[in-house]
Amino acid sequence: MWSLGFATYKMMAEAQTVIAFGLLGMAGVWSVTPSENVRMITEKTKALRQSATAASKATLQGKSPEKVLARALTPIGSKTAANYKRLSKRGFSKR
């Protein structure tokens, strides 16, 4: 149970940081690619679909609520971790 709580916290912290990077990118303060705004939208729908599918499968398999949440969190957590890693390397805009 502790690992699920930590994974949830980690995903939430990474998501907030990624949102901040995105907003700073829109303001021209953080260096982002021109396609970043579109990417933010399209990857959310894919991760949400994967999350819902994983949770549904776990539920239909009779898994415990903790397992269902863990399976639902995996695709979203993977995406927030990858986005955090990618965007944190970009740095401030050199305008």
Number of C-alpha atoms within 10 A of each C-alpha: 9 7 9 14 12 11 16 18 13 14 21 15 15 20 19 13 17 22 16 13 23 20 14 16 21 15 11 14 16 21 21 20 11 10 8 13 14 9 11 14 10 10 13 14 11 14 20 15 15 18 22 17 14 19 22 15 15 19 16 9 10 11 14 11 12 12 16 21 18 22 22 23 22 18 18 23 22 13 18 23 16 14 18 20 13 12 19 15 9 13 13 15 13 8 7
